[in-house]
Amino acid sequence: MVTAVGDTFDDMERIWNDLYEAALDVLRPRTVSRYIEAGSVAAAVESSSGRIYAGISVDTACSLGLCAERNAIFSMLTAGEESIRRVIAISAEGKAIPPCGSCRELMFQLMPEGYRSIQVMIDYQAGRIVTLGNLTPE
């Protein structure tokens, strides 16, 4: 697993475990109504303060739904924070998945000068981490 400058391997292992568990805690795929399904993807973001925010996907028939990553980021913004260190999204099967283009764009717009440094877990079981800059080079 890659470690950031100043972080030990144990620190990195712990924070990714905490993020994974925070996402797993809210992962509850369910049908809310005949028009809405929720919780088939869950995400957690770590803000620059070290706080963790979780969110779930909300899929609607009218396409006004929301990705789990954006839901978690909006919770972070609601709490008054504006900077992301790390993000993980997990599928209903508990596997890490990369953020979609809309979520990548939101992170870019949130941190236009620093988005490249956001760490993204793309394979939790293998400990594969990339930066948003590597996922969104242009």
Summary of the structure (lengths in Angstrom):
residues: 138
radius of gyration: 14.4
end to end distance: 25.3
largest distance: 48.9
contacts: 428
relative contact order: 0.16
helix: 33%
strand: 30%
